[in-house]
Structure formats: structure tokens, C-alpha cells
Amino acid sequence: MSIRTIAHALVTFTATSATLAAITLPATAAPSHRHQAAGYAITVDGSRAFAESIAADRHYVYTTSIADGTVYRGHPGARTLEPFLPGGQDNRTQATGIKIAGNRLLVAGAFTGRFFVYTSTGRLVASYTAPDTGEPTLVNDATVTPAGDVYVTDSFRAVVYRIPAAEVNAPADGAHRTLRVAYRLPDYAAGQSNGNGIVATPDGKSLIIGYYYSGALYRLTLATGETRKIAAPALPSADGIARQGNTLYIARAVNNQVDTVRLSDDATRAAVVATRTYPGADTTTGVAVSGNRLLVTNSQMDTYLYGDPQTSPLFTVESLPLG
């Protein structure tokens, strides 16, 4: 997708009923890219994959379709990801953020306001719905703390939801629950996509949250709920985030790039230490680390959100050397 500013674009989607939401993408200057060699494309085997997010462990790589909620899966190193959880199953008609928590798979339901916890074999542990406040919702991404609690962003509501570890690890009985607000976030711009990518800090005591519209990074201290902006360059269109130690890999969707960001030990400051792109980058919304590879989704989100012509008939994930 070319770098551009889209003012008050209408996002049309169907879940239980048709809904409209206004999103303004941030203006971005053309970045200076370093092209990464030795990358290759992994095909996502679906005609409506629109792969928004990605997660990996030593057993599997997963990606999600925002268009129909399908979850795709393949072994690390595979060149194709195949359908694993069919779209529409369990009322999962859209899927954005995906995370792995031990033998649990966590899937955010985007504009439907839903969230799902599955076993690694695909059994539904529980489904969740955002509270009925009358506000638009975009349940977007999640992270897991060392204690096993799950924290979830809602890009249209200035909140972070929490799912306790006991519920995540409960028997797979398909229970339905309401997402519970744990914290409130500052500096939300009404009608914009705000809090998006989320990771826990290395010590597990705080969360790092990236804001899509403003490009700011925030640190939320779990013990107190205090939220402070991290001293860092603005990274507009910051979407999915992966962390290794004090290093963040931030997918910047509109920019078609991944920024490598180094956190200070106290997570109060951050600096961009590298920026990379690659031929064929197409709305890079998700990022994950898999062994010595960096996996980045080519979501073609401009086609899904705005009806632009599809760039490629194939949906892909790019595999890049981590270094």
C-alpha cells in the first residue's frame, strides 16, 4: 500500500449487524528504508485471508483474517499456512490480534467486540464480549504477563481489559463472559484507532502500549494503574508489537515497515535503532519473532477497509532474518 493520509475513511464490516466506524490514518512522511535480504514469502491459503496479526512458538505459526475470522496455522519454516479454526465458528467473524499463552491461543475479534480463548487443539475455552456501553469497539490486540493474566486493548475505547490467568487456563467448556475493564488510558482521540499493540515489560510489572494514530508509546504500571508516555520518537501507524528483552519490533502499517526500538531498562525511554522494509511489503500490521526469523503480515488492509484494488491475489506473511 502506498503511504498516504486517509481522512475519516468509513470502515464497513458485518458481524451480527452492519456497523460503520470512522478512522483517520496519520499523515506520514516517506521513511528511509533499509531493505532486508534473504527474506521469503509464506502463503496464507485463503481467498479472504487479509492476515492482520501473527504469533509463533516452537510448534506453530498462526495468523488471523480480519475479513472472516479464520485462524491459519503452519509449522515454523513452512511455506504455507492452512486454515485451522474456520471463520464464523463460535461467532468469530473477524480476527485481529493473536497470541500464544502456553497451551492456549488468544484471538481478538476486532470490530465485533469479541475475544476468544482456545486450547492449542482448537477447543473453545471461553468467549468474551466488550461491555455494552453504546460506544464503538475495536478489540485489537493482547499480551500475557508472566503471571498468566491477559491484557487486551480496545482501540476505540480508552480502556485495557483483563482476563485472569485462572479463566485462561480453565477447562474448555465454551463459557461466555463480559470483558472486564482493568485500566483506563489517557490521550485517546475520539473516532480514531488509538491503543493497539501491547506487550508486557521484561519484568512483567508494566505494559507497553503503542497508539496507532498518534504514534506514541505508553508504559502502564500494573500495580498502580499509572500510565506515562515513554520518551520516544512518534511512530504513527504503529500496529502489532513483538518484544525480545528490551527490544521491540513494531509493525507500522501505513509505512510498510518494521521499526526496531530499544527500551531503556526502566522502560521510560526508547530509541529507534533500525528500520526495515522489503519488496512486496503491503500494509504491515502484524509482527512476531519465530526462532531467528521475524515474521511480518502483508495484510492488504487498504483493500479490506477502503475497497482499493487487491494488490496481489495471494495473501502472504514475510519471513525475514531477525538480525
C-alpha positions as CSV (number, residue, x, y, z in Angstrom):
1,M,0.0,0.0,0.0
2,S,1.3,3.5,-0.8
3,I,2.0,5.8,2.0
4,R,-0.9,8.3,2.2
5,T,-3.3,10.1,4.5
6,I,-6.9,8.9,4.6
7,A,-9.3,11.4,6.2
8,H,-12.3,10.0,8.0
9,A,-12.5,6.8,5.9
10,L,-15.5,4.6,6.6
11,V,-14.8,1.1,7.7
12,T,-17.7,-1.2,6.7
13,F,-17.9,-4.6,8.3
14,T,-20.5,-7.3,9.0
15,A,-20.7,-9.2,12.3
16,T,-24.1,-9.7,13.9
17,S,-25.2,-6.4,12.2
18,A,-23.6,-3.9,9.8
19,T,-21.6,-1.2,11.6
20,L,-19.7,1.9,10.5
21,A,-16.7,3.3,12.2
22,A,-14.6,6.4,11.2
23,I,-10.8,6.1,11.2
24,T,-8.3,8.7,10.2
25,L,-4.9,7.3,9.4
26,P,-2.0,9.5,10.5
27,A,0.0,11.5,7.9
28,T,3.4,10.1,7.4
29,A,6.5,11.3,5.6
30,A,8.3,8.8,3.3
31,P,10.7,6.9,5.6
32,S,14.2,6.0,4.9
33,H,14.2,2.2,4.5
34,R,16.9,-0.5,4.8
35,H,15.9,-3.4,2.5
36,Q,16.4,-6.7,4.2
37,A,18.0,-9.5,2.2
38,A,17.2,-13.3,2.4
39,G,13.5,-12.8,3.1
40,Y,10.9,-15.1,1.6
41,A,7.1,-15.1,1.5
42,I,4.8,-17.6,3.3
43,T,1.5,-18.0,1.5
44,V,-1.7,-17.8,3.6
45,D,-4.1,-20.3,2.0
46,G,-7.3,-18.3,1.9
47,S,-9.1,-16.1,-0.7
48,R,-10.1,-13.6,2.1
49,A,-7.2,-14.0,4.4
50,F,-6.3,-10.3,5.0
51,A,-3.8,-11.5,7.5
52,E,-3.9,-8.9,10.3
53,S,-1.8,-10.4,13.1
54,I,0.7,-13.2,13.7
55,A,2.1,-15.3,16.6
56,A,4.6,-18.1,16.8
57,D,6.0,-20.6,19.2
58,R,8.3,-23.7,18.6
59,H,5.4,-25.7,17.4
60,Y,3.3,-23.5,15.1
61,V,2.9,-20.1,13.4
62,Y,-0.6,-18.6,13.4
63,T,-2.2,-15.7,11.6
64,T,-5.7,-14.2,11.6
65,S,-8.2,-13.0,9.0
66,I,-9.9,-9.7,9.8
67,A,-12.3,-10.4,6.9
68,D,-13.9,-13.6,8.2
69,G,-12.2,-14.6,11.4
70,T,-10.3,-17.6,10.1
71,V,-7.2,-18.6,12.0
72,Y,-4.5,-20.1,9.9
73,R,-1.6,-22.3,11.1
74,G,1.6,-24.0,9.9
75,H,4.8,-25.3,11.4
76,P,7.8,-23.0,11.7
77,G,9.6,-22.9,8.4
78,A,6.6,-24.0,6.4
79,R,5.9,-22.0,3.2
80,T,2.1,-22.2,3.5
81,L,-0.3,-21.5,6.4
82,E,-3.5,-23.6,6.2
83,P,-6.9,-22.9,7.8
84,F,-7.0,-24.2,11.4
85,L,-10.1,-22.5,13.0
86,P,-12.8,-21.8,10.3
87,G,-14.2,-18.3,10.0
88,G,-17.6,-17.9,11.6
89,Q,-17.0,-20.7,14.2
90,D,-18.0,-19.7,17.7
91,N,-19.3,-16.4,16.2
92,R,-15.7,-15.5,15.3
93,T,-16.4,-13.5,12.2
94,Q,-13.3,-11.2,12.4
95,A,-9.9,-11.7,14.0
96,T,-7.1,-9.3,14.6
97,G,-4.5,-9.8,17.4
98,I,-3.4,-13.3,18.1
99,K,-1.2,-14.5,21.0
100,I,0.0,-17.8,22.4
101,A,-0.1,-18.4,26.2
102,G,1.3,-21.9,26.9
103,N,-1.3,-24.3,25.6
104,R,-3.8,-21.5,25.0
105,L,-4.4,-19.5,21.9
106,L,-5.9,-16.0,22.3
107,V,-7.8,-14.3,19.4
108,A,-9.1,-10.7,19.4
109,G,-12.4,-10.2,17.5
110,A,-11.8,-6.6,16.1
111,F,-15.0,-4.6,15.4
112,T,-17.2,-7.3,16.7
113,G,-16.0,-6.6,20.3
114,R,-15.3,-10.2,20.9
115,F,-12.3,-12.1,22.3
116,F,-11.7,-15.8,22.3
117,V,-9.6,-18.3,24.3
118,Y,-8.8,-21.7,22.7
119,T,-6.8,-24.7,23.6
120,S,-3.9,-25.5,21.3
121,T,-6.0,-28.2,19.8
122,G,-8.8,-25.7,18.9
123,R,-11.3,-26.3,21.7
124,L,-13.1,-23.2,22.8
125,V,-12.2,-22.4,26.5
126,A,-14.3,-19.2,26.6
127,S,-15.5,-16.3,24.5
128,Y,-15.8,-12.7,25.7
129,T,-17.7,-9.6,24.6
130,A,-16.8,-6.0,25.3
131,P,-19.2,-4.3,27.8
132,D,-22.4,-2.8,26.1
133,T,-21.7,0.9,26.6
134,G,-23.1,2.1,23.3
135,E,-19.6,3.1,22.2
136,P,-17.9,1.7,19.1
137,T,-15.4,-1.0,19.9
138,L,-12.2,-2.4,18.3
139,V,-10.9,-5.3,20.4
140,N,-7.5,-5.3,18.8
141,D,-4.6,-7.0,20.5
142,A,-3.4,-8.8,23.6
143,T,-0.4,-9.7,25.8
144,V,0.2,-12.2,28.5
145,T,2.1,-11.4,31.7
146,P,4.5,-13.9,33.4
147,A,1.7,-14.5,35.9
148,G,-0.6,-15.7,33.1
149,D,-3.0,-12.8,33.1
150,V,-4.1,-11.5,29.7
151,Y,-4.5,-7.7,28.9
152,V,-6.4,-6.6,25.8
153,T,-6.5,-3.3,24.0
154,D,-9.7,-1.6,22.6
155,S,-8.6,0.9,20.0
156,F,-11.9,2.8,20.1
157,R,-12.3,2.9,23.9
158,A,-9.8,4.3,26.4
159,V,-9.5,1.1,28.3
160,V,-7.5,-2.0,28.8
161,Y,-9.4,-5.2,29.6
162,R,-8.0,-8.0,31.8
163,I,-8.7,-11.8,31.7
164,P,-7.4,-13.5,34.8
165,A,-5.0,-16.4,34.4
166,A,-7.5,-18.7,36.1
167,E,-10.0,-18.1,33.4
168,V,-7.5,-18.5,30.6
169,N,-6.5,-21.9,32.0
170,A,-10.0,-23.1,32.9
171,P,-11.5,-26.2,31.3
172,A,-12.6,-25.8,27.7
173,D,-16.4,-25.5,28.4
174,G,-17.1,-22.7,25.9
175,A,-18.2,-20.3,28.7
176,H,-19.3,-16.8,27.6
177,R,-18.2,-13.8,29.7
178,T,-18.0,-10.0,29.5
179,L,-14.6,-8.4,29.2
180,R,-13.7,-6.5,32.4
181,V,-12.1,-3.1,32.4
182,A,-8.8,-3.1,34.3
183,Y,-7.4,0.3,33.5
184,R,-8.2,3.5,31.7
185,L,-5.8,5.1,29.2
186,P,-5.0,8.8,28.5
187,D,-4.9,10.8,25.3
188,Y,-7.5,8.9,23.3
189,A,-8.6,10.8,20.1
190,A,-12.3,10.2,19.6
191,G,-13.2,8.2,16.5
192,Q,-9.5,7.2,15.8
193,S,-7.7,4.0,16.3
194,N,-5.7,4.6,19.5
195,G,-4.2,1.9,21.8
196,N,-3.2,-1.0,19.6
197,G,-0.1,-3.2,20.0
198,I,0.6,-4.3,23.6
199,V,3.4,-6.2,25.3
200,A,4.5,-6.8,28.9
201,T,7.8,-5.4,30.0
202,P,10.6,-7.8,30.7
203,D,10.0,-7.8,34.5
204,G,6.2,-8.3,33.9
205,K,5.3,-5.3,36.1
206,S,4.2,-3.0,33.4
207,L,2.6,-3.0,29.9
208,I,3.9,-1.1,26.8
209,I,1.1,0.1,24.6
210,G,1.5,1.7,21.2
211,Y,-1.0,4.2,19.9
212,Y,-1.8,3.8,16.2
213,Y,-3.0,7.4,15.4
214,S,-0.5,9.5,17.4
215,G,2.4,7.0,17.3
216,A,3.1,7.4,21.0
217,L,4.3,4.7,23.3
218,Y,2.9,4.4,26.9
219,R,4.0,2.5,29.9
220,L,1.2,1.3,32.2
221,T,2.3,0.1,35.7
222,L,0.1,-2.8,36.7
223,A,0.4,-2.3,40.5
224,T,-0.8,1.3,40.4
225,G,-2.5,1.8,37.0
226,E,-0.3,4.8,36.4
227,T,0.2,5.4,32.7
228,R,3.0,7.6,31.4
229,K,4.2,8.4,27.9
230,I,7.5,7.0,27.0
231,A,10.1,9.5,25.8
232,A,10.5,8.2,22.2
233,P,10.0,9.4,18.6
234,A,6.4,9.3,17.4
235,L,5.7,6.2,15.3
236,P,2.4,6.9,13.6
237,S,0.5,3.8,12.3
238,A,2.2,1.7,15.0
239,D,0.3,-1.6,14.9
240,G,1.5,-5.0,16.2
241,I,4.4,-5.2,18.6
242,A,6.7,-8.1,19.4
243,R,9.3,-8.0,22.2
244,Q,12.6,-9.7,22.9
245,G,14.2,-8.5,26.1
246,N,14.4,-4.7,25.9
247,T,14.0,-4.7,22.1
248,L,10.6,-4.0,20.5
249,Y,9.7,-4.8,16.9
250,I,6.9,-2.5,15.8
251,A,5.0,-3.1,12.6
252,R,4.0,0.3,11.1
253,A,1.1,-0.5,8.8
254,V,0.8,2.6,6.6
255,N,4.6,3.0,6.4
256,N,5.1,-0.7,5.2
257,Q,8.0,-1.1,7.6
258,V,9.1,-2.6,10.9
259,D,11.0,-0.5,13.4
260,T,13.4,-1.9,15.9
261,V,13.1,0.0,19.1
262,R,15.3,-0.2,22.1
263,L,13.8,0.4,25.6
264,S,15.7,1.8,28.5
265,D,16.0,-0.6,31.5
266,D,13.2,1.3,33.3
267,A,11.0,1.5,30.1
268,T,10.8,5.3,30.4
269,R,12.7,6.0,27.2
270,A,13.0,4.3,23.8
271,A,15.0,4.9,20.7
272,V,14.6,3.6,17.1
273,V,17.8,1.7,16.3
274,A,16.8,0.2,12.9
275,T,14.1,0.4,10.3
276,R,13.5,-2.3,7.7
277,T,11.2,-2.9,4.7
278,Y,11.2,-5.4,1.9
279,P,9.9,-5.8,-1.7
280,G,6.2,-6.5,-1.6
281,A,5.5,-5.1,1.8
282,D,1.8,-4.5,1.8
283,T,0.2,-2.9,4.9
284,T,2.4,-4.4,7.6
285,T,0.0,-4.8,10.5
286,G,1.5,-7.7,12.5
287,V,4.9,-8.9,13.6
288,A,6.2,-11.9,15.6
289,V,9.6,-13.5,16.3
290,S,10.0,-17.2,15.4
291,G,13.4,-18.5,16.2
292,N,15.9,-16.5,14.3
293,R,13.2,-15.1,11.9
294,L,11.0,-12.0,12.0
295,L,7.5,-12.7,10.6
296,V,5.5,-9.8,9.2
297,T,2.0,-9.8,7.8
298,N,1.2,-8.3,4.4
299,S,-2.5,-7.7,5.3
300,Q,-3.6,-5.7,2.2
301,M,-5.7,-3.9,4.8
302,D,-6.3,-1.0,2.3
303,T,-8.4,-3.4,0.2
304,Y,-10.4,-4.7,3.1
305,L,-11.0,-1.3,4.8
306,Y,-11.4,1.1,1.8
307,G,-12.2,-1.1,-1.2
308,D,-8.9,-0.4,-3.0
309,P,-7.9,-2.9,-5.7
310,Q,-6.3,-6.0,-4.3
311,T,-2.5,-5.7,-4.7
312,S,-1.9,-9.4,-5.1
313,P,-4.3,-12.4,-5.5
314,L,-2.2,-14.1,-2.8
315,F,-2.1,-13.2,0.9
316,T,1.3,-13.6,2.5
317,V,3.5,-13.3,5.5
318,E,7.1,-12.3,5.0
319,S,9.9,-14.2,6.8
320,L,13.0,-12.1,7.4
321,P,16.3,-12.7,9.2
322,L,16.0,-11.4,12.7
323,G,19.4,-9.8,12.7
